[in-house]
Amino acid sequence: MRVASQQLYTSSVYSMQQTTQAITDTMLQMSYGKSILAPSDDPIGAVKVMGLESDTNQANQYLDNISTLSDYYGRAESTLLSMNDTLLRATEIVTAAGSSTTTAEGRQAYAEELRSIQSSLVDFANSQDDNGNYLFAGNATTTEPVTIDSNGDYVYAGNSDTREVPISESSSLEVNYPGDELFFSGTNDIFNELNDYIEVLEDPTLSPGDPQFDAAQAEMTAVLDETRGSINSAMTSMGSKQNTLTMMETHHKDMVLYNSKVIGETEDLDYAEAMTDYTQNLTVLQATQSTYVKIANLSLFNEM
């Protein structure tokens, strides 16, 4: 009889411990709103959730990259558009200045306006983002790309490198356009060519029809066309890349939303079911405790 009582006593204690642990686990689940608090709760579900969370983190990183690229392309495209408009005005001035009907005073006025345009173009080329990084310096983003050397000539101080930024597992896009490709392409550049042309306009001994004037006129026109062509090509490329970013952004956002839904379905707690389990386990615990008290009293009686 004592052996049977001891077995019942041990069984009751073990049952109470197990039931108490189950109640504690349920209360924790209800506190966090999750059915999986440790891999042991649901090994398959836990692995599934970890995989989805990893995919979500990667997608969010791509979204951050897309935001950075979109901001860069937007700023760069807006700046280049302003440059293109300024170059169109410069083209109008050069055409008018090359007219045989334009007086020396008129050419001087055009020269002054071209000086202002030149200054604006340099400012555009040296544009920066909110963090002070230069947009058109290649990867030398802390270096002012267009400067004046000791001879008074405009030079490119950036580099020709670009940086690849991943926007998905299998694709990436370039950021940091090198200014040498945009403004210093060919044998001449827009900044120094404007200097040379302005000097011709300011020379009262030169006028349309003179070989030196006509050569400068032709060269200035060609460099303006070439620079506008480089800028328009870059803007077209940026517009295409912006479209790609928009599509990839939609894809990643859809993935994050879907993953969130599946994670919720896998680990979110069913409160009604949890409350039922809690109530049932509490009832079992109370019954086991009652049995335990009876067994303990019986064992005490047998000892007397």
Disulfide bonds with the S-S distance in Angstrom:
none
